[in-house]
Amino acid sequence: MTANTIERQSGLCRVRLDGDLTASRVPELQALLKRELDQPIEEMVVDMTGTAMLDSSGIGLLIATFNSVGRKGGRFRIVNAAPPIFQLLQSMRLVNRLNVSGTSDVEVTHG
């Protein structure tokens, strides 16, 4: 099991993932995110600095979390996505929807 970091400040919740976001980790992360969403939230930031791999289950979890935050009237962002993750989300046309920003070496192209 890996250690994820949660930082809360007022209505901001920053979740720093430690490890890959794949099917084997989704249940653990789903429970963690649900606990955070049970509290008042204005913005959730998912920091993917420590994440090198993302699969379809992980993408589903990110979309479900985005939807849950939106239902509560909050904003959702993904930051520090590694180039392969950013490119995967870009190819799926999710970069704008999920408010994804990459690491400094990711070239942002829209189209």
Helices and strands as residue ranges (DSSP letters): E 5-9, E 12-18, H 26-37, E 43-50, H 56-71, E 75-81, H 83-91, E 100-102
